[in-house]
């Protein structure tokens, strides 16, 4: 099982469902199926398509064992321009270890592929999916609207590079709930143009936390707005809730963000705004970030920090953060007092704030 290329069979089933004049289901039976890079494209005549796989590991889609076979396609399983799509159950295993090894040793590698991509789609539900060992991002949502992701389980080793759990950009009306994400990069990352997002009941870790950004990669870039992250737990992540931007000119912004009812368990940077983001500190722009950050609320966040500075706010000297609210924060470091650090930030505080606010 999983040795014979099933890509054409999947495409035939998709074509039949897509051209149907009524609701249609692509049913993937129990078993393991080898899938090469595949594009399930619309627009479809059918107003609703269900992509139904067996629960848990009873149905598994595997990528070719040789990572070069995903090539430079950028996507392994891509759904594009589909309205009314529901993906239920199943496991996708991109077998990314060979690709990560290539990356780690700096060899000439392919660009890497996202495992499940949803581009230019609307009215989408993804429920009960398990994603293992993606080459790069596990799930990417781009230029889509009204997407619900629930009860997904995403896993890659903590040392795997750039294996974000779910990445969202240029999309609106996205809900992610009741999911477990363990990766080598952000559990959830929000790029330019992500707006009207609700993120709830996420178990995040290991990984780099839930991040907005990085923004400021380009001068003309859409902002991120109207995001709520609530009722989630971060365990031994590099960061908790992070907003990051490069220190260069940009028209982007981050505004109307709410982080509330969060638990941090030995998290490196539980609360962080970093407007001089530059991983590896190589070739950093060393300008002042043009990204404007405002109206960000941190409410009822408690637990333990893995570093002494539990709240770290480095905002842009030319575009200071404003309207930042701290409400009922309790973060400690090794059973001792943690500290906070501030630059170029203004706002308000209420309730008990531990460590003491620095603005």
C-alpha positions in Angstrom: 0.0 0.0 0.0 1.2 3.5 -0.8 3.7 2.3 -3.4 1.5 2.8 -6.5 1.0 6.4 -7.8 -2.7 7.2 -7.2 -2.6 10.7 -8.5 -4.6 10.2 -11.7 -7.3 8.2 -9.9 -7.7 11.2 -7.4 -7.9 13.6 -10.3 -10.5 11.6 -12.1 -12.7 11.4 -9.0 -12.3 15.2 -8.5 -13.2 15.9 -12.1 -16.3 13.9 -11.8 -17.4 15.6 -8.5 -16.5 19.1 -9.8 -18.6 18.7 -12.9 -21.6 17.3 -11.0 -24.8 19.4 -11.1 -25.5 18.5 -7.4 -23.6 18.1 -4.2 -20.8 15.5 -4.7 -18.5 13.5 -2.5 -14.9 12.3 -3.3 -14.6 9.3 -1.0 -11.2 8.0 -0.2 -11.4 4.5 1.3 -9.3 3.1 4.1 -5.7 2.5 3.1 -2.5 4.3 2.2 -2.3 6.1 -1.1 0.8 7.6 -2.8 0.1 11.1 -4.2 2.4 13.2 -6.3 1.8 17.0 -6.5 -1.8 17.4 -7.3 -4.1 20.4 -8.1 -7.8 20.1 -7.3 -9.1 23.1 -9.2 -12.4 24.8 -9.7 -14.6 26.7 -10.4 -16.9 23.7 -10.1 -20.5 23.2 -11.3 -21.3 21.5 -8.0 -22.0 24.0 -5.2 -20.7 21.7 -2.5 -17.9 19.1 -2.7 -17.0 16.8 0.2 -13.5 15.4 0.2 -14.1 12.5 2.7 -11.3 10.4 4.1 -11.4 7.8 6.9 -11.0 9.0 10.4 -7.5 9.2 12.0 -4.9 7.1 10.4 -7.3 4.7 8.6 -6.8 6.8 5.4 -3.3 8.1 4.8 -2.1 10.1 1.8 1.7 9.9 1.5 4.1 12.0 -0.6 6.8 10.3 -2.7 9.7 9.0 -0.5 12.1 11.0 -2.6 11.5 14.7 -1.7 12.7 15.8 -5.1 9.5 14.5 -6.6 7.6 17.3 -5.0 10.0 19.5 -6.9 9.6 23.2 -7.0 5.8 23.0 -7.2 5.5 24.8 -3.9 2.4 22.8 -3.0 1.8 19.1 -2.6 -2.1 19.0 -2.3 -3.6 22.2 -3.7 -7.3 23.2 -3.7 -7.8 26.3 -5.9 -10.9 28.4 -6.8 -13.3 26.0 -5.1 -16.5 27.3 -3.4 -18.3 25.1 -0.9 -15.5 22.6 -0.1 -15.4 20.3 3.0 -12.4 18.2 3.8 -13.1 15.6 6.5 -10.7 13.2 8.3 -7.6 11.5 7.0 -3.9 11.8 7.5 -1.5 13.5 5.1 2.2 12.6 5.5 4.6 14.6 3.4 7.6 12.6 4.6 9.7 15.8 4.9 12.7 14.5 6.8 14.9 14.1 3.6 14.1 17.7 2.6 14.9 19.1 6.1 18.2 17.2 6.0 19.0 18.8 2.7 18.1 22.2 4.1 20.1 21.6 7.3 23.3 20.8 5.4 22.9 23.8 3.0 22.9 21.7 -0.1 21.2 22.5 -3.4 17.6 21.6 -2.5 14.2 22.1 -4.1 12.1 25.0 -2.9 9.9 22.7 -0.7 6.2 22.2 -0.7 3.3 23.1 1.5 1.3 20.0 2.4 -2.3 21.3 2.1 -3.0 24.6 0.3 -6.3 26.4 0.0 -6.0 29.2 -2.5 -8.8 31.5 -3.9 -11.5 29.4 -2.1 -14.6 30.3 -0.2 -17.0 28.6 2.2 -14.5 25.9 3.3 -14.5 23.4 6.2 -11.4 21.4 7.2 -12.2 19.0 10.0 -10.4 16.0 11.6 -7.4 16.2 9.3 -4.0 15.0 10.6 -0.9 16.5 8.9 2.5 15.0 9.5 6.1 16.1 8.6 5.4 18.7 5.9 8.4 19.9 3.9 7.5 23.5 4.6 4.1 24.8 5.9 1.5 22.1 6.8 -1.5 24.2 5.8 -1.6 27.4 3.8 -4.8 29.6 3.4 -4.3 32.3 0.8 -6.8 34.7 -0.9 -9.7 32.8 0.6 -12.7 33.7 2.7 -15.1 32.0 5.2 -12.8 29.1 6.2 -13.3 26.9 9.3 -10.5 24.7 10.4 -11.3 22.5 13.4 -10.1 19.4 15.2 -6.9 19.2 13.2 -3.7 17.6 14.5 -0.4 18.9 13.1 3.0 17.4 13.9 6.6 17.8 12.9 9.8 17.7 15.0 10.7 20.8 16.9 14.0 21.0 14.9 12.3 20.9 11.4 12.8 24.2 9.6 9.9 26.4 8.5 7.2 23.8 9.2 4.5 26.3 10.2 1.3 24.7 11.3 -1.2 27.0 9.6 -0.3 30.1 7.6 -2.9 32.6 6.5 -2.6 35.6 4.2 -4.8 37.9 2.1 -7.8 36.1 3.6 -10.9 37.1 5.6 -13.3 35.3 7.9 -11.0 32.5 9.1 -11.7 30.4 12.2 -9.3 27.9 13.7 -10.5 26.0 16.7 -9.9 22.9 18.9 -6.6 21.9 17.3 -3.2 20.6 18.4 -0.1 22.0 16.6 3.4 20.8 17.2 6.0 22.0 14.7 9.5 23.5 14.2 8.1 27.0 13.4 5.0 29.0 14.2 1.9 27.0 15.2 -0.1 29.6 13.4 1.3 32.5 11.4 -0.7 35.5 10.0 0.8 37.2 7.0 -0.2 40.4 5.1 -3.9 40.8 4.4 -5.1 38.4 7.2 -8.3 39.9 8.7 -11.3 38.9 10.7 -9.8 35.9 12.3 -10.9 33.9 15.4 -8.4 31.4 16.9 -9.6 29.4 19.9 -8.7 26.3 21.9 -5.3 25.7 20.4 -2.7 23.5 22.0 0.6 25.0 20.7 4.0 23.5 21.2 6.7 22.7 20.5 7.1 25.5 18.0 7.5 29.3 17.7 4.1 30.3 19.0 1.3 32.2 17.3 2.7 35.0 15.2 1.5 38.0 13.3 4.2 38.6 10.6 6.7 38.9 9.7 5.5 42.1 8.0 7.6 44.8 6.4 9.1 42.5 3.8 7.9 45.0 1.1 6.9 48.6 1.1 3.4 48.0 -0.3 1.9 45.3 1.9 -1.6 44.8 3.3 -2.0 45.0 7.1 -3.4 42.5 9.6 -6.6 43.4 11.6 -9.5 42.1 13.7 -7.8 39.0 15.2 -8.8 37.2 18.4 -6.6 34.5 20.0 -8.4 33.0 23.0 -8.6 30.0 25.4 -5.3 28.4 24.2 -2.2 26.8 25.9 1.4 27.3 24.8 3.9 24.6 26.0 7.6 25.1 25.8 7.3 27.3 22.7 10.0 29.8 21.6 7.3 32.5 21.8 3.8 32.8 23.0 1.9 35.6 21.2 4.3 37.5 18.9 4.0 40.4 16.5 7.1 40.8 14.3 8.2 43.2 11.6 11.4 43.9 9.7 13.1 47.3 10.4 12.4 48.8 7.0 9.9 51.1 5.3 6.3 49.6 4.9 2.7 50.7 4.5 1.5 47.7 6.6 -0.2 47.8 9.9 -1.4 45.6 12.8 -4.6 46.7 14.6 -7.5 45.5 16.6 -5.9 42.4 18.0 -7.1 40.6 21.2 -5.1 38.0 23.1 -7.1 36.6 26.0 -7.4 33.7 28.4 -4.1 32.2 27.5 -1.8 29.8 29.6 2.0 29.9 29.1 4.0 26.8 30.2 7.8 27.5 30.2 7.5 29.8 27.1 10.5 31.6 25.9 8.9 35.0 25.1 5.3 34.8 26.4 4.3 38.3 25.1 6.5 39.9 22.5 6.4 42.7 19.9 9.6 42.7 17.8 9.9 45.5 15.2 13.5 44.8 14.4 12.9 41.1 13.4 15.9 39.6 11.7 16.4 35.9 12.2 20.1 34.9 12.2 21.1 38.6 12.4 22.5 38.4 8.9 22.1 41.3 6.5 19.5 43.1 8.8 18.0 46.2 7.3 18.7 48.3 10.4 16.2 51.0 9.4 13.1 51.9 11.4 10.0 49.8 10.8 7.1 51.4 9.0 4.6 48.9 10.2 2.1 50.7 12.5 0.9 48.6 15.5 -2.1 49.8 17.5 -5.0 48.7 19.6 -3.6 45.4 20.9 -5.1 44.0 24.1 -3.6 41.3 26.3 -6.1 40.0 28.8 -5.9 37.2 31.4 -2.6 35.7 30.4 -0.8 33.6 33.0 1.8 31.0 33.5 5.6 30.7 33.3 8.3 32.3 31.2 11.4 30.4 30.0 13.3 33.7 30.0 13.5 36.5 32.6 11.9 39.0 30.3 8.3 37.8 30.1 6.9 40.9 28.3 9.1 42.3 25.7 7.9 45.2 23.6 10.3 46.7 21.0 8.3 49.0 18.8 9.4 51.2 15.9 11.1 54.4 16.8 9.4 56.2 13.9 6.0 54.5 14.4 5.6 53.8 18.1 2.9 51.3 19.2 -0.1 52.9 20.7 -3.4 51.8 22.3 -1.7 48.7 23.9 -3.8 47.4 26.8 -2.6 45.1 29.6 -5.3 43.5 31.7 -4.7 40.8 34.4 -1.3 39.4 33.5 0.5 36.9 35.8 3.8 35.6 34.4 6.7 34.3 36.5 10.2 33.0 35.7 11.6 30.0 37.6 9.2 30.7 40.5 10.7 34.1 40.8 9.8 37.5 39.5 10.0 38.1 35.8 10.6 41.5 34.2 9.2 43.5 31.3 11.1 45.6 28.7 9.7 48.5 26.6 10.7 50.7 23.8 8.5 53.2 21.8 5.2 52.0 23.2 2.2 53.6 24.9 -1.0 52.3 26.3 -2.9 51.5 29.5 -3.1 48.8 32.2 -5.7 47.5 34.6 -6.0 44.7 37.2 -2.9 42.9 38.5 0.1 43.1 36.1 2.9 40.7 36.9 5.6 41.5 35.9 5.1 45.2 36.4 4.3 47.1 33.2 7.0 49.2 31.7 4.7 51.7 30.1 
